[in-house]
């Protein structure tokens, strides 16, 4: 909409397309509203994060190699200002493509070019500027720091700043640095420990009495939603709503 300011590719994610397709919809609406052309390369596939973390390196490398080629081709043919990820578990892995393939004579240069463009959606929106936000004044939001976002990517301030600029009352969750128990496949491989972390996180969230919880990772969202009574949504869903998009399901008007 309006002046074209950026051209970006969006990784739509594997689990997210099934568990939270509305997140990608909100991302496209928000970025488009702020002047970004959003492209989703048709040959793009899984980023390889989960298999990589589980030690299946041969399988994960094939997935990563494929996406490097797809994104690099898009970069050369259409031009890209950023590769946007709205699932921080994926983002942490994709931001390491250059390191993973540093010794590959055929992919090292392409991996460096691709990695240099990879950004969390909150970073891109912060650079574009949120603009006018009028739809969601005063709603009390507990922001959850996904480990992959705060520790892996060092993205901490941008989501909080954007939610505050959008008119939400952002409250801090005690022990924000501690995992919610999702951790990729950890909640399936170590369910007992994951449940303990889930209960601990839920207790801290309930202590600050929010109307909604916001997070930047689908794994965290699913994990936390299983332990709290209030709705859990992606940060971009709230930002999209505040700037003209639809209100996320089950979220009060404020």
N, C-alpha and C positions, 0 to 999 in steps of 0.2 A: 504494500500500500504506500502511496506517495512516492517520494524519491527513493530509488534503489541505492542502498548504502553498502550492502554486502551480498555476496553469493556464498551460501554455506551448504554443506552436505550433512544430513542428519542420519545418525545410526539409530535405527528403530528398535534394536534389541530383540532378543529371542523370547525370554520369559515375559518381558514387558508387553510385547504385542498381544500376548494371550491374557495375562493377568491385569494389565492396565493400559489398554489401547487408547484410553482417553488422555493419557499423559502425552503421547505423541501428537494427538490432535491439538491439545492445548499448546504444545511447543510450536507447532507449525503456525497456529493462529497468532501467537504472541510475537514470534520472530517476524512474520509477514507484516503484522501491524506496525512493527518498529522499523520497517524498511529493508528487511532481509529477504532475498530470494532463497527459498529452501528447496533443495533437490534431494531426492532419495534414489540413488543409483539402483537400477533394477537387478543388477547382478550381485549386489552387496549381500554378505552373509553374516554368520555368527562371528563375533570378534575373537573368540577363542579363550576368553577369560576363565570360564569355569573349568574347562578341561586343562588349561595351563596350571591353575591353582591346585588341581587334583593330581598333578604330576604326569598327565598324559601329554607329554611334550610333543611327540611326533604328530599326534592328531591336532593339537592346538596350533602348531606351527603351520600346518597346511591351511587351517582356517585364517590365520593371520596373514599368510602369504597372499591368499586370495584377495582379502580386503585391501592390502597394500597396493596390489595391482589395480583393483577397481578404483580406489580413491586417487591413485596417482594418474590414472587415465583421465578421470574426471577433472583433475587439476590441470592437466595439459590441454585437454580439449575444450573445457568450458570455463576454466579458471575457478579457483576456490579461495575465499578469504578465511575460512575456518571449516573444520570438521567438528560438528556439535554433537556432544553426548549428553543425554539426560538421565543416564543410569551410571552412577559413579563407580559401581563395581566394574563395569565395562571400561569406563574412562581411565581408571588406574592402570589397567592392562594395556590399553591402546596407547597411552602416553609413554609406555616403555617399549614400543615396537622398535624404536631406533637402537635401544640397548640390546634387545633380544636378537636382532639381526645385524649387529655391528660387525660381525666377521663374515657375513654372507657376501661374496663378491658380486652377486647378481642383484641383491635386494638392499644392501646397506644404504646406498644413496637414496633410493626410493623411500625406504623406511624413515630416513632422516627428514625427507621432504614432507612426508605424511605426518609424522609425529609433531613437527613444528606447527602444524595447523590445528591440532587437537585441543579442544577446550570444552570445559563443562558449560552447560547452557547458562548457568548463572553468571559466568564470566563474560559471555557474549552479550547477554542482556544488560549487564552493568556497563559495558562499553558503549552500547547503543543508547542507553538512557531509557528509563521506563516511560517517560512522558506523563501525560495526565492520567491519574487514577482516581476514579470517583465511586466505584461500586461497592467497596467493602470496608468502609470506615469502622474502626474500633474493634474488630473481631480479635479475640485473644488467641494468639497462635503460639504453641510451643514448638520451637524449631529443634529438630533432631539432627545432630551431626553424624552422618554416616562415616564410619571409620575410613572407608575408601576415599571419601571426599576430604575430611579434615586431616587425616594422617597421611594418606597416600598421595593426594594432590595438593594439599596445603591450601584448600579453598575453604575459608571460614567466614570471612566478613561479607562477601558479596551476597549470599542468600539472605542474611540478616538485614543488610542495608536495603536490599530491594523490597523485602516484605515490609520494612518500616516505611519506606518511601511510598509504598502502595496504600498505606493507611492502616495497616494491621498493628496491633499491640503485640510485640514479640517478647515472649518470656523465655528465660533460660532454664534448661533442664539440668538439675544437679547431676554431677558426675558425667557431664556431656562427653568426656573423652573416653568413656568405657562403652564397649560393644553392646548392642542390643541382643546379640545371639544369633543373628542371621548369618553373616560372614560367608557369603557365597553358598556353599553346600554344607557348611558346618552344622546348621540346624537339623540336617538330615543324617549326617554322619555321627554327630555327637549330640543327640537330642536331649539327654539329661542335663548336660551343662548349658546347652542353648536355652532350655526352659528356665533354668535358674537366672541366666542373664536377662531373659525376657521379663521375668517377674520383677527383677531389680529395676530394669528400665521403666516398666509400667508403674511401679511404685513412685519413682521420682517424677514421672510425668503427671500422675494424679495429684502429687503434692502441690504442683503449681496451678492446678485447676484450669486448664485451657479449654477453649471451645472446640479447638481443632489442633491436630498435630501435622506439621509439614516436614517433609524429608526429601532428599534428592536421590534416593535409590530404592528401586522397587523391592529388593530383598528386605531392606529395613522396614519399608512400609507394610509388607505382608506380616513380618515378624511382630512388629509393634501392634498392628491391628488385632492380633490374636490375644493381646493382653490388656487393652484399654477399652473404655466404653465410648470415647469420643471418636469422631471420624479422623482417618489418617489419609492425607492427600499429598501429592507431589507439590513442591514449591511452585512450579510453573503453572499448575492448575489455579492456584490462588492469584498469581500475578496476571494470568490470562483473564480471570474473572474481574479483577480489580480494574483492568484496562479495557473492558468491553466484551469479554467472552462470557460464556454461560457459567452459572454458579455450579461448582462441583457438587455431586450427589451427596446428600445428607449433611452438607455444611450449612450452618445457620447464617442468616443474612447479617448478623451483627447488631 
